[in-house]
Structures are given as C-alpha cells and as structure tokens.
Amino acid sequence: MALTGDAPSPLKAKGGTPFRRWFGPIIVIGAVGCALATFLVVAEFGIVSPTDDRVLPLLVVNGVFVSVLLAMVLVKAWRLYRVWRRGEAAARLHVRTVGFFSVIALMPAILLAIAGSLTVERVLNPAFMSSVKVFVHNTAEAAAVFRESQCRALLQEAQLTASDLDRAAILYNSDRPYFHQIFQSRAYFLGFSVAALVKSSGEILDRIDVAQNAASIIIAPPKSEFDDARRGEPLCLVIDDGKSFVALRALNAFQDTFLYVTRPIDPIAVEFPKQAESLINSYDAFDSYRTAVQRAFVMMYAFLTTIMLLSSIWFGLDFADRLVTPIRDLIAATDEVSAGNLDVRVNVDKQHGELARLGDVFNKMTTELNLQQSRLIEANRINDERREFTEAVLAGVPVAVMGVDSESVVTILNRSAEELSLTDAKGQATVGADVGAVLPEIVPILEDAAEVFPRAVQSQITIKRGVAERTLNVRVTSARAEEGNPTYVVTLDDITDLVMAQRTSAWADVARRIAHEIKNPLTPIQLSAERLRRKYGKVIQDDRDVFDQCTDTIVRQVDDIKRMVDEFSSFARMPKARPERDDLNECIRQVAFLMRVGNADLDIVEELPETPVIAQFDRRLLSQALTNIVKNAVEGIAAREEKDGQEKGRVEIKLDVRDRMAEIDVIDNGKGFPAMNRQRLLEPYMTTRSDGTGLGLPIVAKIIEDHGGRLELLDAPSGRGACVRLIVPLAAETSSKEEPRGAGVEADNAPAHANEAGQSGA
C-alpha cells in the first residue's frame, strides 16, 4: 500500500525485485541448515566423525552465514533508525514491533546456550574434578577475603591514629619531641612497620621505623592516591612484592599532610593465592585434552545460537516492515488529509489482507470528503457573493443599519451608522458593545419590539453627540436566530435636516402669509395718520401736543411693523446664491472693518492665513451671514456685560483650511449658547432674546447650506462664550491663475451693500 496523488510516498523497505524478495529467506534457511549440520557432526550423531579437516570448514561456512545475516540485520536496523530519526509515521510502532520480536528471539537463544553449556559440562567433567575445581576456587577466594580483612583493619587503625594526631596537632609546633613520642607510641602499639607524616610532594615530616627493614619498604604513592586520600576515600595499597599493606589518610589539622602507615601481610594470605593458582594450573593441564572438544561444542553452540538469533531478528524486521508499511502509508495519507489535501489516495495491495480493506475504506472516505468539500466550497462561494452584495448594499444606503443580538450587543454596523460616531461610555468601539451604553435612546424601542415580535416597530428619537442634536427615525425589525433567540435589525434615518427644512418651509409660508395680510392695511393706516396731522394739525388748539404725539406714534409704529414685515418677506423669499471664485480673507476683513467701526468699544480681531483662501461663494450673501453672526456675538457680549461687566468684550474671527474645506470661527466671550436644544436656534422664530425675531441664524444657516456647507453652534475654546463655525468648500483648483473678485480692495472701500447684512437679529 503506497500513496498516490499529491502526497509524498513514505519510506518503504527495499526489495521490489524477485531476487531481493527471496534473497533474505534463502540466506536464513541456508544458515540454519549449516548450523544443524555442524551440530550433527560435532555431536557424532551421524556417520561423519568430528575431525579437524571436517569441523573447521563447517565453522568457516557458519561464520560466513553469520556475517551475511549480521549485515542484513544491520541494513534493516539502519533503515529503521533513519525512519525513527526522521519521525516518520508509525516509526514508534515499527521500533516496538522489532523490539518485541528481538526479545522473543533472544530468550530461546539464551536458553539454548545455557542448556548446551550445561550439557557439555556434565558430559565431559567427572564429578571429582568438579569438587576439586570448587575447592581450589574456594581456597583462592578465602585467601582474598583474608587479605581484604587485614586491609580493612589497617585502614581502621590508620583512621584512629590520624584522629589522635589531629588532636595533638598543636604539639607539633610547640613541643615536637613530645609529639614524636606520641606518634611513636601509637605506631608501636598498633604494630605498624613504618609510620610517617608525608606531604603530597613526597617530603617526610616525621617517621617511625618499627620493622628492621623499614627503610626498604617505604614507597611514595602517586599523586592521584594523595587526591583520593584528601577526599576522604579509603586507600589501601600492596607493596614489597605483595608482602606489605600501605594505608594513606589525610590529616585535617595539618596543611597538605598525610599519615602513611605500613604493615606486613600475614604469610597465610601470601601463600594461599599462590597455592590456589598452582592447583588451578594443574587442573588446566589435566583438562587440556578436553579443550578441543569443548571449544568445538562452544563454537558450535555459539554459531547455532547466533544464527537462530539473527534469523529471528531478520524475520522480525521483515515482518515489521510488511506490517508497518501499509500503516505508515495510511498515517501519511491521513496527515495529508488533515493538511487539506483530499486528493490523496493509497495504493491497495490485496496481500495485506485486512489492511488492504482499510485502504479501500480510506480511499472511499477521501473521495466522499473531496466531493463534500467541493460542494461546501461552492456553497461558501455563493454565500460570500451574497454577503458581499449585502455588505455593498448596506454600505451604499444612506440609512444607518445596526444589528443587535438577543443579549442587546451590537453585532454589525454599516458605514452610515459608523458616521454617527456611536461609542459606549468608555469610548470603546461600537461593535461588541452593549446597545444601552452606545445608544440608550433605542432601548425602549427594542423592548417594544420584543413584546410585539415579530412585527416591526417605528419611532423617532433625538440623540446628542457633543453639542449637536440629531433627530433619527428608528425602525426595528425582529428575526429569530438559529438558537431560537430574537435578533433585531435597527435602521436609523437621520431626518434632522428634513425636519428643519419642513419647519423652515412652514415658517416661510407663515411669514409670507403674515406679511401679505399685515402689509395691506399698513399703508392706509399710515396715510390716514399723516392726513389727520395735515388737516387737523392747525385746527386743533387744545391738547395739540397730545395730538402730534399720537399721530407720530402711529406713523412710527407703522414703520416698525413694516420693517418686521420686510424681514418676514426677506426670510420667505431668500435670494438664490450666485457663487463666484473669491478670496475669503478679503470678505472677512471687510466685515470685521465695518463691525469695528460700529462697535469701537469692543475688540474685534481677525486671524487669517497669509495667502489668499479661494472659495466659490456669493460675497453679498456670505457677508450678510458673517455680519449677522458678528452682530449676534456683539449682542451676546452686551447681554453678559449687563450682568457682570468685568471683562472687556472681544470677538475673534479665525479662518482655517482642513480637508478642502474652509472653517470660519466667530468666537466671543459673551453669555454663550444654552446647553440644551441649541440646534433649535437654527429654526425660524427661535430666539433667546426678548427683542429678537429668531430669523438671523436660520437665514445664516440657509445661506451656508446654499453654498454646500454647514453651520455648527459650539462653545468657545476658553469655556466662556460662544463659537459659531461656518464651513464652506474651497474652489476647485484651475490651471489659470485668475484674479479673484474683490482681491486687493482696501478695507475702507467696503461695499455699501454690506450694511444691509445685519438687519435681522437672532
């Protein structure tokens, strides 16, 4: 069984040709037959006698078979080792299988070797020779034990002497003769031949000679022995041709000083080993005539055992190869499948039996998986196309779309919803946040949707982001997820501009009707009052002052009503903007100059870029809008000064350019805007002053919207006062450097029509 397709083929045993396939079994059968023939010849079970010219060739042939079998086993073992080192599939199973067969083969071989050795021993050795051999060896062992006991006794006495000398170390420097006397008494008492204090360099500090020939038996130990003694290891040496023991102990109270003592070995311990060796030599000489036969049997058993062992190991390796190879192929193919390659297949060899059936099942499984994967990929492709289409639709619609799950967690937002800058209280991203922290205004609507599930719920809410208030039309559609929990799709349609436009249109219609209905009787009233004054002014003598005051009041009030009606008419029919390329800097300078002339008690300053800022705008209308804004700022400062009057009034007009848009900020230190509902100041007739008409800011907002910009009501950066931001787009860049209209006009030559601009107060 082998891999096909894209998967790499795992390592398989060599021997695909018939010769290689049968070479191993032939060698094994030949080796076993040769070993059995050798056994029959050596054991004289046949008609052939075991002569040297017959046994030696058989042993040589057995050696050749053993070498070939060993080479075959080593080749297979090397291949197995490489497989194990590479970590290939089923390598551990392969190793365990080979190990199991090797152990099974080793046990009979060991038993066979033991049985053969015992048989030769019982057949060739008489009983009395066995007893003699045992006695001789026991004698040698007894002599060795006796010598060892003497050595241990010397080591123990040397340790006691070293301890006594350590305790008397102080006398070595203060009273050396007395120290020598103590040392000598210990040496004589314990029966040392020689006792000396030596250094590792060989220097002798003190020496006691008890034996007569002591000078000839003191020998300096090698440096390694000193190192062992320094570590406290027991050290007992044999010197003087095996006649004396030497013990070496380190003295802890002395620096680099050791106790060196010798003692003669007991003559019995010296003679016993020699006698035992002599007896063993005699036994060997007596047994020499049987050596050839024993060697032949040993070699025969060795070859037979080795051949049986190597043959069993080779068969185990070959069986493991045949067993593990299909398993390895399946594991490698499974790895390929886990990596995503479903085109992999295994070649099935019917000789593998149940493993071949397993390969068939695997191939059927991968075929089915491949088919199912293709279907899943196609289904996912269709789902991706639908998802991309849905995302494109959601991204393109101007209505904000928000997905909310059953746990009130925001799951999806389209681009329009992201532009609403929805974040939770911690400023975290909207997706994954609780809808109550992101948009608490829609929580009651979601609760209503849950109660009337699956019907849709629609309502309107007002949200505040910073200082801006937006009116949203909310529609909640319910659905049920696969788990059975309800989910919600929330659409948020920003209708702020629509509501404002509707209100503005309604108020414009009201203003137009009011102006029409009021203006018609004003002229007759004014003419009647003037006619009364001309006709009866000279006739009436009594209360003439009262008559003149009444007629003047009628005429003056009619003029005031006419002015108010004119404002209504102006709001109702705003002129259409006629934008032209012009310099915003110059327009702002002219407005600031006119307002400074009329309000000398205030600081009206402008901060403008050094280079011209070219935009596409109607100078008359934009000047009117700026004049209205500055006029409102002046009135706000006046309202604040009436209360405290501590700080001098200041109006700043700043111009900045960001993202191809011009931002004009009019900042004052007046009373500022109200914290709530400030966006409603852009609606007609909404004002915070008792003498205002509420048309100034709506007119300004209409002018800015006609220019493609927007108006923002903010707080002053200092925290006190108001900031009105007018945002208008810059002019498109052109290749020709045309001169903007009005560029270079001095501020004192401001057009007279700018005076028309401040007529409507907010």
HUJO-V963118 format. One record per residue. N is the residue number from 1. PHI is phi in radians with two decimals (NA if undefined). D_LAST is the distance of its C-alpha to the last C-alpha in Angstrom with 2 decimals. Layout:
N	PHI	D_LAST
N	PHI	D_LAST
This chain:
1	NA	93.33
2	-2.40	91.03
3	-1.39	87.44
4	-2.27	86.40
5	1.50	83.16
6	-1.47	80.74
7	-1.32	81.89
8	-1.26	84.30
9	-1.31	87.86
10	-1.28	88.82
11	-1.18	91.93
12	-2.18	95.08
13	-1.15	98.69
14	-1.24	100.78
15	1.85	103.78
16	-1.37	102.81
17	-1.39	106.25
18	-1.03	109.34
19	-1.07	111.12
20	-1.15	108.33
21	-1.19	107.98
22	-1.77	111.70
23	-1.12	112.40
24	-1.08	111.27
25	-1.04	113.22
26	-1.09	116.37
27	-1.09	116.22
28	-1.12	115.70
29	-1.12	118.64
30	-1.11	120.88
31	-1.14	120.05
32	-1.14	120.77
33	-1.13	124.04
34	-1.14	125.19
35	-1.13	124.45
36	-1.15	126.48
37	-1.10	129.36
38	-1.09	129.40
39	-1.09	129.53
40	-1.13	132.46
41	-1.22	134.39
42	-1.17	133.85
43	-1.44	134.59
44	1.03	137.76
45	-1.49	136.83
46	-2.01	138.06
47	-1.52	141.14
48	-1.65	139.72
49	-1.45	140.57
50	-1.42	137.87
51	-1.52	139.29
52	-1.08	137.29
53	-1.24	137.46
54	-1.80	135.92
55	-1.24	133.40
56	-1.05	131.87
57	-1.03	130.85
58	-1.11	129.30
59	-1.14	127.33
60	-1.12	126.17
61	-1.10	125.02
62	-1.07	123.21
63	-1.08	121.53
64	-1.12	120.35
65	-1.06	118.92
66	-1.08	117.18
67	-1.09	115.64
68	-1.13	114.41
69	-1.08	113.01
70	-1.09	111.30
71	-1.10	109.75
72	-1.09	108.50
73	-1.14	106.99
74	-1.12	105.36
75	-1.08	103.80
76	-1.15	102.29
77	-1.13	101.22
78	-1.14	99.53
79	-1.11	97.62
80	-1.11	96.61
81	-1.11	95.49
82	-1.11	93.33
83	-1.09	91.74
84	-1.18	91.07
85	-1.14	89.65
86	-1.33	87.27
87	1.18	86.12
88	-1.23	86.82
89	-1.06	86.58
90	1.11	89.34
91	-1.14	90.70
92	-1.16	91.02
93	-1.08	92.76
94	-1.05	95.08
95	-1.12	95.96
96	-1.11	96.53
97	-1.12	98.77
98	-1.11	100.85
99	-1.08	101.13
100	-1.10	102.29
101	-1.14	104.97
102	-1.14	106.08
103	-1.14	106.61
104	-1.08	108.46
105	-1.33	110.69
106	-1.26	111.25
107	-1.07	112.63
108	-1.09	115.67
109	-1.12	116.40
110	-1.13	116.50
111	-1.08	118.68
112	-1.13	120.97
113	-1.13	121.35
114	-1.14	122.11
115	-1.10	124.62
116	-1.13	126.36
117	-1.11	126.61
118	-1.13	128.05
119	-1.11	130.53
120	-1.10	131.81
121	-1.12	132.03
122	-1.29	134.04
123	-1.37	136.36
124	-1.61	137.21
125	-1.82	137.35
126	-1.17	140.28
127	-1.17	139.51
128	-1.19	141.32
129	-1.17	139.43
130	-1.12	136.20
131	-1.14	137.45
132	-1.09	138.61
133	-1.09	135.31
134	-1.15	133.46
135	-1.09	135.78
136	-1.07	135.39
137	-1.16	131.62
138	-1.14	131.63
139	-1.10	133.83
140	-1.10	131.48
141	-1.20	128.51
142	-1.11	130.37
143	-1.09	131.14
144	-1.14	127.51
145	-1.15	126.40
146	-1.11	128.97
147	-1.09	127.82
148	-1.15	124.20
149	-1.15	125.12
150	-1.10	126.86
151	-1.12	123.80
152	-1.14	121.52
153	-1.10	123.87
154	-1.09	123.85
155	-1.10	120.02
156	-1.15	119.86
157	-1.19	122.40
158	-1.13	120.63
159	-1.15	117.38
160	-1.11	119.18
161	-1.10	120.74
162	-1.09	117.37
163	-1.15	115.85
164	-1.10	118.76
165	-1.18	118.40
166	-1.10	114.64
167	-1.24	115.40
168	-1.68	118.09
169	-1.11	115.96
170	-1.14	115.70
171	-1.34	119.50
172	-1.09	119.32
173	-1.64	118.14
174	-1.54	119.70
175	-2.53	123.12
176	-1.13	123.74
177	-1.02	127.48
178	-1.16	126.58
179	-1.08	123.86
180	-1.11	126.47
181	-1.14	128.83
182	-1.09	126.24
183	-1.06	125.47
184	-1.18	129.21
185	-1.11	129.91
186	-1.16	127.18
187	-1.16	128.54
188	-1.22	132.12
189	-1.13	131.09
190	-1.58	129.11
191	1.31	131.69
192	-1.32	129.61
193	-1.25	131.59
194	-2.42	129.15
195	-2.33	126.15
196	-2.56	124.00
197	-1.81	120.65
198	-2.21	119.23
199	-1.77	116.03
200	-1.13	114.29
201	-1.37	115.56
202	1.81	119.15
203	-1.23	119.99
204	-1.75	122.29
205	-1.50	121.49
206	-2.71	124.25
207	-2.61	126.93
208	-2.14	129.49
209	-1.81	132.38
210	-1.68	134.17
211	-1.35	135.96
212	-1.25	138.70
213	-1.74	137.13
214	-1.11	133.57
215	-1.11	133.15
216	-1.57	133.50
217	-1.92	131.01
218	-1.52	127.90
219	-2.27	125.49
220	-1.22	121.96
221	-1.18	119.42
222	-1.18	116.82
223	-1.07	113.36
224	-1.10	111.71
225	-1.17	113.97
226	-1.08	112.79
227	-1.11	109.16
228	-1.14	109.98
229	-1.14	111.74
230	-1.12	108.80
231	-1.44	106.56
232	1.48	109.03
233	-1.40	110.42
234	-1.09	114.11
235	-2.38	116.36
236	-2.34	120.04
237	-2.00	122.02
238	-1.95	125.56
239	-2.28	127.63
240	1.01	131.28
241	0.99	131.97
242	1.40	130.64
243	-1.75	132.72
244	-2.39	130.02
245	-1.75	126.52
246	-2.22	123.86
247	-2.04	120.89
248	-2.27	117.99
249	-2.29	115.55
250	-1.41	112.80
251	-1.67	113.12
252	-1.27	109.73
253	-1.45	110.84
254	-1.99	111.99
255	-1.58	110.00
256	0.89	110.84
257	-2.23	114.18
258	-2.30	115.88
259	-1.61	118.93
260	-2.00	121.46
261	-2.28	124.32
262	-2.27	127.03
263	-2.64	129.53
264	-1.19	132.33
265	-1.39	131.93
266	-1.07	134.49
267	-0.98	137.30
268	-1.11	136.87
269	-1.18	133.27
270	-1.47	134.56
271	-1.44	137.46
272	-1.02	135.91
273	-1.07	133.45
274	-1.13	136.23
275	-1.15	138.51
276	-1.12	135.79
277	-1.12	135.05
278	-1.13	138.75
279	-1.13	139.01
280	-1.14	136.02
281	-1.10	137.59
282	-1.11	140.81
283	-1.12	138.98
284	-1.15	137.21
285	-1.11	140.48
286	-1.14	142.06
287	-1.61	139.15
288	-1.19	138.98
289	-1.24	140.97
290	-1.64	138.27
291	-1.13	135.35
292	-1.07	135.55
293	-1.13	135.43
294	-1.07	132.59
295	-1.10	130.62
296	-1.08	131.19
297	-1.10	129.97
298	-1.09	126.98
299	-1.12	125.99
300	-1.10	126.62
301	-1.13	124.44
302	-1.12	121.81
303	-1.10	121.67
304	-1.09	121.72
305	-1.12	118.95
306	-1.11	116.84
307	-1.11	117.32
308	-1.09	116.46
309	-1.15	113.40
310	-1.13	112.10
311	-1.11	112.84
312	-1.12	110.94
313	-1.11	107.97
314	-1.12	107.98
315	-1.08	108.10
316	-1.11	105.27
317	-1.10	103.15
318	-1.15	103.94
319	-1.14	103.16
320	-1.10	99.90
321	-1.05	98.96
322	-1.16	99.71
323	-1.37	97.83
324	-1.46	94.74
325	-0.98	94.22
326	-1.13	92.86
327	-1.14	90.81
328	-1.10	89.41
329	-1.07	88.55
330	-1.14	86.74
331	-1.14	84.80
332	-1.08	83.84
333	-1.15	82.75
334	-1.11	80.75
335	-1.06	79.01
336	-1.11	78.14
337	-1.13	76.75
338	-1.12	74.65
339	-1.43	73.31
340	1.85	72.23
341	-1.59	75.24
342	-1.62	76.34
343	-1.54	78.68
344	-1.28	81.28
345	-2.43	84.65
346	-2.01	87.93
347	-1.33	91.35
348	-1.77	93.52
349	-1.84	97.20
350	-1.09	99.18
351	-1.18	101.54
352	-1.42	98.83
353	1.15	99.27
354	-1.11	96.47
355	-1.15	94.33
356	-1.13	94.61
357	-1.12	93.33
358	-1.07	90.43
359	-1.12	89.68
360	-1.06	89.67
361	-1.10	87.22
362	-1.10	84.98
363	-1.09	84.99
364	-1.12	84.10
365	-1.12	81.29
366	-1.14	79.77
367	-1.10	80.10
368	-1.16	78.24
369	-1.10	75.58
370	-1.09	75.13
371	-1.14	74.67
372	-1.14	72.20
373	-1.11	70.27
374	-1.05	70.03
375	-1.15	68.70
376	-1.12	66.17
377	-1.09	65.03
378	-1.13	64.58
379	-1.14	62.68
380	-1.14	60.46
381	-1.10	59.87
382	-1.12	58.76
383	-1.11	56.54
384	-1.11	55.05
385	-1.09	54.33
386	-1.14	52.66
387	-1.11	50.71
388	-1.10	49.60
389	-1.13	48.62
390	-1.11	46.66
391	-1.10	44.95
392	-1.12	44.15
393	-1.12	42.68
394	-1.11	40.65
395	-1.22	39.47
396	-1.53	38.49
397	-1.29	36.60
398	-1.31	32.80
399	-1.42	33.03
400	-1.29	33.60
401	-2.14	37.11
402	-2.30	38.43
403	-1.76	42.00
404	-2.27	42.80
405	-1.55	46.40
406	-1.20	48.01
407	-1.61	47.40
408	1.08	43.60
409	-1.88	43.79
410	-1.26	41.73
411	-1.91	44.31
412	-2.68	42.53
413	-2.44	39.17
414	-1.62	38.41
415	-1.09	36.32
416	-1.13	33.14
417	-1.20	33.59
418	-1.12	34.13
419	-1.22	30.81
420	-1.34	29.13
421	0.99	30.54
422	-1.46	32.34
423	-2.41	34.34
424	-1.45	35.93
425	-1.12	35.35
426	-1.57	37.68
427	1.37	35.93
428	-1.37	38.98
429	-1.09	39.13
430	-1.24	38.28
431	-1.08	41.63
432	1.64	44.10
433	-1.62	41.55
434	-1.28	41.14
435	-1.13	38.49
436	-1.19	37.46
437	-1.44	36.63
438	-1.56	34.85
439	-2.45	32.91
440	-1.10	33.52
441	-1.14	31.22
442	-1.68	33.94
443	-1.07	36.87
444	-1.07	36.79
445	-1.18	36.70
446	-1.12	39.74
447	-1.13	41.52
448	-1.12	40.98
449	-1.12	42.33
450	-1.16	45.38
451	-1.30	46.10
452	-1.80	45.99
453	-0.88	47.68
454	-1.78	48.15
455	-1.28	45.44
456	-1.45	41.99
457	-2.17	38.93
458	-2.31	35.36
459	-2.81	32.10
460	-2.13	28.46
461	-2.34	27.18
462	-2.11	24.06
463	-1.99	24.85
464	-2.16	23.10
465	-2.14	24.27
466	1.27	22.93
467	-1.80	19.18
468	-1.63	19.03
469	-1.99	19.60
470	-2.19	21.62
471	-1.79	22.92
472	-2.08	26.62
473	-1.63	29.15
474	-1.87	32.36
475	-2.31	35.88
476	-1.97	38.94
477	-1.92	42.36
478	-1.76	45.45
479	-2.56	48.75
480	-2.03	51.90
481	-1.30	53.23
482	-1.10	56.94
483	-1.33	57.35
484	1.67	56.11
485	-1.46	52.85
486	-1.31	49.62
487	-2.20	47.11
488	-2.28	43.62
489	-1.98	41.64
490	-1.86	37.90
491	-1.87	35.57
492	-2.09	31.87
493	-1.82	29.73
494	-1.32	26.16
495	-1.93	24.23
496	-1.02	20.72
497	-1.14	19.84
498	-1.15	21.86
499	-1.09	20.18
500	-1.12	16.69
501	-1.13	18.18
502	-1.12	19.81
503	-1.14	16.80
504	-1.09	14.90
505	-1.11	18.13
506	-1.13	18.56
507	-1.19	15.20
508	-1.12	15.92
509	-1.15	19.30
510	-1.09	18.09
511	-1.09	15.78
512	-1.13	18.83
513	-1.22	21.14
514	-1.10	19.12
515	-1.06	18.77
516	-1.19	22.49
517	-1.29	23.62
518	-1.47	21.75
519	-1.21	22.31
520	-1.05	26.07
521	-1.42	26.99
522	-1.18	24.76
523	-1.10	27.19
524	-1.05	30.28
525	-1.10	28.77
526	-1.10	27.92
527	-1.12	31.36
528	-1.13	33.11
529	-1.11	31.69
530	-1.17	32.69
531	-1.17	36.09
532	-1.06	36.71
533	-1.17	36.03
534	-1.26	38.38
535	-1.41	41.09
536	-1.90	41.30
537	-1.14	39.94
538	-1.53	43.46
539	-1.43	45.25
540	-1.33	43.51
541	-1.84	44.94
542	-1.40	44.19
543	0.94	40.67
544	-1.11	39.60
545	-1.12	36.77
546	-1.16	35.40
547	-1.10	35.70
548	-1.12	33.90
549	-1.11	31.08
550	-1.20	30.64
551	-1.17	30.70
552	-1.12	28.27
553	-1.11	25.87
554	-1.09	26.22
555	-1.14	25.61
556	-1.16	22.56
557	-1.16	20.91
558	-1.11	21.83
559	-1.10	20.10
560	-1.10	16.84
561	-1.15	17.27
562	-1.09	18.13
563	-1.08	14.98
564	-1.13	12.94
565	-1.14	15.56
566	-1.10	15.29
567	-1.11	11.63
568	-1.01	13.01
569	-1.14	15.90
570	-1.09	14.16
571	-1.19	12.42
572	-1.23	15.84
573	-2.24	17.85
574	-1.12	16.26
575	-1.18	19.04
576	-1.29	21.20
577	-1.22	21.16
578	-2.10	24.42
579	-1.17	24.90
580	-2.45	27.51
581	-1.18	29.05
582	-2.66	27.33
583	-1.70	26.92
584	-1.14	23.70
585	-0.98	24.95
586	-1.16	25.13
587	-1.07	21.68
588	-1.17	20.18
589	-1.05	22.55
590	-1.12	21.49
591	-1.11	17.74
592	-1.08	18.81
593	-1.09	21.27
594	-1.08	18.96
595	-1.25	16.51
596	-1.14	19.69
597	-1.09	21.02
598	-1.45	18.12
599	-2.38	17.90
600	-1.20	21.57
601	-1.42	21.45
602	-1.96	19.62
603	-1.64	21.23
604	-1.97	19.44
605	-2.17	21.89
606	-2.25	22.31
607	-2.06	24.88
608	-2.13	26.08
609	-1.11	29.27
610	-1.24	32.24
611	-1.66	32.84
612	-1.08	30.63
613	-1.93	28.40
614	-1.58	28.87
615	-2.35	26.50
616	-1.76	26.22
617	-2.63	22.87
618	-1.59	21.58
619	-1.08	20.94
620	-1.11	18.96
621	-1.21	16.44
622	-1.16	16.39
623	-1.11	16.03
624	-1.08	13.02
625	-1.12	11.48
626	-1.10	12.76
627	-1.10	11.64
628	-1.05	7.93
629	-1.12	8.75
630	-1.13	10.99
631	-1.09	8.87
632	-1.10	6.55
633	-1.09	10.15
634	-1.09	11.53
635	-1.17	9.41
636	-1.13	10.36
637	-1.15	13.84
638	-1.10	14.00
639	-1.14	13.28
640	-1.24	16.01
641	-1.17	18.35
642	-1.15	18.40
643	-1.56	20.00
644	-2.05	22.43
645	1.14	22.16
646	-1.48	24.71
647	-1.89	23.33
648	-1.20	22.29
649	-1.17	18.83
650	-2.53	19.03
651	-2.18	16.98
652	-1.98	19.05
653	-2.02	18.72
654	-2.01	21.42
655	-2.19	22.93
656	-2.43	25.45
657	-2.09	27.43
658	-2.46	28.55
659	0.92	30.49
660	1.07	29.80
661	-2.23	26.02
662	-1.65	23.90
663	-1.94	21.47
664	-1.88	18.87
665	-1.82	17.64
666	-1.91	15.08
667	-1.99	16.22
668	-2.28	15.45
669	-1.96	17.27
670	-1.46	14.53
671	-1.38	14.21
672	1.39	13.23
673	-1.61	12.16
674	-1.19	14.05
675	-1.24	17.39
676	-1.97	17.38
677	1.00	15.43
678	-1.24	12.81
679	-1.17	13.39
680	-1.27	12.12
681	-1.16	8.48
682	-1.45	9.41
683	-1.53	10.51
684	-1.07	9.34
685	1.18	8.34
686	-1.75	8.06
687	-2.57	6.04
688	-1.84	8.12
689	-1.96	7.78
690	-1.22	10.18
691	-1.75	8.96
692	-1.59	5.40
693	-1.66	6.05
694	1.33	4.60
695	-1.97	5.56
696	-1.09	4.18
697	-1.15	5.83
698	-1.03	8.39
699	-1.14	9.32
700	-1.08	9.87
701	-1.07	11.79
702	-1.14	13.72
703	-1.12	14.71
704	-1.16	15.93
705	-1.12	17.77
706	-1.13	19.40
707	-1.59	20.71
708	1.37	22.27
709	-2.02	20.15
710	-2.64	17.72
711	-2.07	14.59
712	-2.17	15.23
713	-1.83	13.34
714	-2.14	16.14
715	-1.58	17.36
716	-1.11	18.56
717	-1.00	22.29
718	-1.30	23.31
719	1.63	21.98
720	-2.21	19.69
721	1.95	16.14
722	-2.13	13.97
723	-2.38	14.93
724	-1.84	13.03
725	-1.91	15.92
726	-1.83	16.12
727	-2.02	19.57
728	-2.26	21.31
729	-1.31	25.07
730	-1.34	27.49
731	-1.30	29.69
732	-1.15	33.09
733	-1.22	35.91
734	-2.13	38.22
735	-1.26	41.73
736	-1.52	41.18
737	-1.58	39.31
738	-1.41	37.25
739	-1.34	35.25
740	-1.15	31.48
741	-1.15	29.81
742	1.48	28.66
743	-1.17	30.63
744	1.53	32.16
745	-1.31	29.92
746	-1.25	29.50
747	-1.14	26.18
748	-1.35	27.08
749	-1.78	27.57
750	-1.07	23.97
751	-1.12	23.49
752	-1.20	22.09
753	-1.21	19.82
754	-1.14	17.54
755	-1.19	16.54
756	-1.25	15.11
757	-1.29	12.50
758	-1.72	9.89
759	-1.40	9.85
760	-1.93	6.59
761	-1.51	3.75
762	-1.33	0.00
